[in-house]
Amino acid sequence: MRYRQAAEGGSAEAAFRLAVLLERAAEDRFEGEVERWYAAAAEAGHNRAQVRVGVRAAERGDTGTAEHWYRRAAEGGSRSAAFNLGLLLAREAASRRRCSGTPAPRTTGTGARRCGWG
């Protein structure tokens, strides 16, 4: 595969495209490779890869990593990263406000677990 050769040779664009192709294959056996190539492209400064790394981190609940990559991509000029960063920060602020109070005696559910009450 030409993308693989170019990615292994250090091409950020090839690493990004290879990750996209492997991700679209939707096979679990490629998951590690998808992460590897997105990360390689993101580290090399590829904005779309930085956004994808951020999205994937956010989907796992790793908001710190998501914020890092969204911020790097936004600083590089990515409008979608700036948008995602804004959403992430707004959700985190809302979550902190919700969790700053004392829970009602029967508080249960996702919000309660997120705040450490459930």
Contacts in CASP RR format, 6 or more apart in sequence:
PFRMAT RR
TARGET T0000
AUTHOR 0000-0000-0000
METHOD contacts of the structure
MODEL  1
MRYRQAAEGGSAEAAFRLAVLLERAAEDRFEGEVERWYAAAAEAGHNRAQ
VRVGVRAAERGDTGTAEHWYRRAAEGGSRSAAFNLGLLLAREAASRRRCS
GTPAPRTTGTGARRCGWG
1 18 0 8 1.000
2 14 0 8 1.000
3 14 0 8 1.000
3 17 0 8 1.000
3 18 0 8 1.000
3 21 0 8 1.000
4 14 0 8 1.000
4 18 0 8 1.000
5 14 0 8 1.000
6 13 0 8 1.000
6 14 0 8 1.000
7 14 0 8 1.000
7 15 0 8 1.000
7 18 0 8 1.000
7 37 0 8 1.000
7 40 0 8 1.000
7 41 0 8 1.000
10 40 0 8 1.000
10 44 0 8 1.000
12 40 0 8 1.000
12 41 0 8 1.000
12 44 0 8 1.000
12 45 0 8 1.000
12 46 0 8 1.000
12 49 0 8 1.000
13 41 0 8 1.000
13 46 0 8 1.000
15 37 0 8 1.000
15 38 0 8 1.000
15 40 0 8 1.000
15 41 0 8 1.000
15 44 0 8 1.000
15 46 0 8 1.000
15 49 0 8 1.000
16 37 0 8 1.000
16 38 0 8 1.000
16 41 0 8 1.000
16 46 0 8 1.000
16 48 0 8 1.000
16 49 0 8 1.000
16 52 0 8 1.000
18 33 0 8 1.000
18 37 0 8 1.000
19 33 0 8 1.000
19 34 0 8 1.000
19 36 0 8 1.000
19 37 0 8 1.000
19 38 0 8 1.000
19 41 0 8 1.000
19 49 0 8 1.000
19 52 0 8 1.000
22 30 0 8 1.000
22 33 0 8 1.000
22 34 0 8 1.000
22 37 0 8 1.000
23 30 0 8 1.000
23 34 0 8 1.000
35 56 0 8 1.000
38 49 0 8 1.000
38 52 0 8 1.000
38 53 0 8 1.000
38 56 0 8 1.000
39 49 0 8 1.000
39 53 0 8 1.000
40 49 0 8 1.000
41 48 0 8 1.000
41 49 0 8 1.000
42 49 0 8 1.000
42 50 0 8 1.000
42 52 0 8 1.000
42 53 0 8 1.000
42 69 0 8 1.000
42 72 0 8 1.000
45 72 0 8 1.000
47 73 0 8 1.000
47 76 0 8 1.000
47 77 0 8 1.000
47 78 0 8 1.000
47 81 0 8 1.000
48 73 0 8 1.000
48 78 0 8 1.000
50 69 0 8 1.000
50 70 0 8 1.000
50 72 0 8 1.000
50 73 0 8 1.000
50 78 0 8 1.000
50 81 0 8 1.000
51 69 0 8 1.000
51 70 0 8 1.000
51 73 0 8 1.000
51 78 0 8 1.000
51 80 0 8 1.000
51 81 0 8 1.000
51 84 0 8 1.000
53 65 0 8 1.000
53 69 0 8 1.000
54 65 0 8 1.000
54 66 0 8 1.000
54 68 0 8 1.000
54 69 0 8 1.000
54 70 0 8 1.000
54 84 0 8 1.000
55 66 0 8 1.000
55 84 0 8 1.000
57 63 0 8 1.000
57 64 0 8 1.000
57 65 0 8 1.000
57 66 0 8 1.000
57 69 0 8 1.000
58 66 0 8 1.000
58 84 0 8 1.000
58 88 0 8 1.000
63 88 0 8 1.000
63 92 0 8 1.000
66 84 0 8 1.000
66 88 0 8 1.000
67 85 0 8 1.000
67 88 0 8 1.000
67 89 0 8 1.000
69 81 0 8 1.000
70 81 0 8 1.000
70 82 0 8 1.000
70 84 0 8 1.000
70 85 0 8 1.000
70 86 0 8 1.000
70 88 0 8 1.000
71 81 0 8 1.000
71 85 0 8 1.000
72 81 0 8 1.000
73 80 0 8 1.000
73 81 0 8 1.000
74 81 0 8 1.000
74 82 0 8 1.000
74 85 0 8 1.000
95 114 0 8 1.000
95 115 0 8 1.000
98 111 0 8 1.000
98 115 0 8 1.000
99 114 0 8 1.000
99 115 0 8 1.000
99 116 0 8 1.000
103 112 0 8 1.000
103 115 0 8 1.000
103 117 0 8 1.000
107 117 0 8 1.000
107 118 0 8 1.000
108 118 0 8 1.000
109 118 0 8 1.000
111 117 0 8 1.000
112 118 0 8 1.000
END
